[in-house]
Each structure stands twice: as structure tokens, then as C-alpha cells.
Amino acid sequence: MSAVVITGIGAVTPAGNGTEALWESVREGRPAVTAIDRFDAADYACPVAGQADFDAADHLPSRFVKRTDRFTHLAVHAVRQALAEAGLTVGEDVPAERTGVMVGNVLGGWEFAERELRSLWTDGPRSVSPYQATAWFPAAPQGNICIDQGVKGPARTFVADRASGAYALIGAAQLLQRDQADMVIAGGVEAPLSPYGWLCLETSGLGAKARGNLAPHQLYRPFDAGHGGSVFAEGAVFLIMERRETAEARGAAILGELAGWGLSSDGYMPYYTVEPTGEVLGRAMTAAVEQAGITAGDLGAVFAHGSGVPFEDVTEGYALHEAFGSAAAGLPVTAPKAGFGHLLGGAAPADAVLALAASRAGQVPPTPNLDRPAPGIDLDLVRGAARETGAWQHSLVVSRGLGGVNACLLLRS
């Protein structure tokens, strides 16, 4: 079966614009979580977030910005970055009918929707934007990417909670391997920073809560004894994916390979995150490694889901031991997203990008705010500073969502 490779990456995150800014931020452990300034969050349990310094008006046409939500702005800009790095133009370098789009998203576009619903209740239906129906729903970035780039091939949006972006990358790889596309734009995006969107995350029970005298950037603490949930963030990360022979034929620079993946569903309890043993998540990890034709001994690092939710952190450790047995104790494990925030639908694509950058640099970035590992987590957690390991080839990215949706990716540099 043909190898699926990555030839371009685009990213807009709280760490900055572009992949280099993201990598340097996590490598150096620079915090990018701040107090929310987009709206008054004083009465919310978590008044901090990862906020992207991105003004759509500087990059996109004003009419387009006016009729679409911020999550579409972020996605379209990141896709343009990724295509530019890959050196591809849809319709010229690759047929529009042989180009696909796969997008992961959780919440949709509530910044736009809230504004228009407020107008509905205060000024009546005639005051509502005619674009309300098309701006907010989770598939809006997918449609607008297709329009912006002239894509005519398969397109799909995955809504699988925090595993949405991982599903999008897997969906892209499957399209390519089935010869249903020659190039796929795949990734994830989230823009949760609106009063209602933020409330939804709070009531899910997954969000961190302001505690004591901790600074905003100290609240997100995966695997730490003081862990109390995720600090969420906005951003978009997209990859250009092709079959290896296609990329090599046009002389493309290959940035990495999606060499394997595994999927599973816990089916344990409605609206509950995980089953308590980690066994089902462990099966997804094992499947990803086996598909890549490697063993646990070939892994250089694990980029953990690292939600900071105590039960999830502990069971993620259980899952690694279920999947890899005694070898799990020797695997460097990190959750660098704690520095810039959990990107929800964009989280797994961001981790995939960081895994490739880290393996090339030979440095495993640290998990921020990990001062004292929580009881019951028996892992080789990378903390404090980036660990110099020398370049490695294979990284495991773990992603999981509410209801026990598990998706694991095996990246090969």
C-alpha cells in the first residue's frame, strides 16, 4: 500500500503564525496562555485561554471576513500557508477533481452566531445577517476552503470531539490509499472564544478552573498532581498530504509520513470520557504501531493527549502500559499543548506537526507546568526543559474525545 506523506504545513496558533513559531515556543517552553480579552470572562470557571494574534482583515478580503466566522478565517489562512509550502496550486499542479479536503472541528462558529442571535432577540429577524445559516456550522471551513482553492474532489468534516482533527488526517490518508484523490488538504480548526462557546466547554466538565494564586499560563497541568482540566485555545493547523510516488515525481520536499493509525471507541458510559482501564485506548495505540510495521522499541516519543483531566491522565498512562507492556516505562512522554492551550479539533494536527519537528531536531519538548507527577502515573514524563535525544524516526500522537472516541497517529520523520 502506498505511503502517505506530508509536503506542506500551515499553522495559526496562540504561539504565533506559522509552524516555526509553534515549534520554537514549545521547544523553549514559552507560555502562550493568557487572560481572555475577547469578552468578559470574569464569571467563568476558566477565565484564561490560548488566543491567536491573528487579524483576518490583514490577510483576507473584507467581504469574505464579514460573511464568515473566525474559525473559517483561521482555516483558510492556514490552508493557504500549507499549499504555499507544498508548492501546489489546485487546478494547475493537481486537478481540482483529484483534490480533497478533510477538516476536524468541534464547536462550529459561535462568535458569528452569537452576534446574530443577539440581534435577533433585540432587533428582530430582519436585523440578522443572511449569512447566519452558513457561517456557524462545523462544515463551514470545509466549504470555504473548497471555494477559496477551487477544490472539486471529496470533502468532509469530522466532528468527534477532541479527536476530530485526528479523524481528518486518517480520512485523508484513506482517500489517498484508495486512489480517490491525488492530494488532500487535511487538518483541524477551532475558535471557541465566545461567551456561549466557552460556556459549552465549561459545562462539559473538561475545562480547567481558576485556582488559588496560579498565573493564567500555569492552569493547564497535564499529568501534574495539581491537574484540574484543559485550558482551551483557538487556532488552525492544516497539512498537505500526498502519496509518496506523487510527491517524489514532482520533486517535493517530504516533511514526514503518516505511517499508521488506530481507532477505537470505549462505549463505556454516555457523555463520559473514558473507560477506566485504558484497555480500549491501548488497542488504538497498538493498531497504529502495528500498521507502521514497528514495535514499541522503535518509538522515539509519545505526544500524549494530556488533557489535564485527572481521570484521563491516569487512564492514558494505563493505556500506554496496556499497549506496550514493560517498554512503556522507557518511552519519553510529553504534552506540549499545555503551553499554548488545547486546540480541540486542531489539537491532533498540531501534535503531529510538533512530533515531526521534534524528531528532526532530536529534542523532545517538555510538558509545561509539570512540577510533581500525579500519583498513579508511571511514565517517563519529559518536564522542565527539552530533552536532547538525538534524531528519531517514529512518534505516537494520542487523541481522544468525549464518549471514548480514540484516535492514534504514528508519524514517521
Secondary structure, 3 states (H helix, E strand, C coil): CCCEEEEEEEEEECCEECHHHHHHHHHHCCCCEEECCCCCCCCCCCCEEECCCCCHHHCCCHHHHHHCCHHHHHHHHHHHHHHHHHCCCECCCECHHHEEEEEECCCCCHHHHHHHHHHHHHHCHHHCCCCHHHHCCCCHHHHHHHHHHCCCCCEEEECCHHHHHHHHHHHHHHHHHCCCCCEEEEEEEECCCCHHHHHHHHHCCCECCCCCCCCHHHCCCCCECCCCCECEECEEEEEEEEEHHHHHHCCCCCCEEEEEEEEEECCCCCCCCCCCCCHHHHHHHHHHHHHCCCCHHHEEEEECCCCCCHHHHHHHHHHHHHHHHHHHHHCEEECHHHHCCECHHHHHHHHHHHHHHHHHHCEECCCCCCCCECCCCCCEECCCCCEECCCCCEEEEEEEECCCEEEEEEEEC
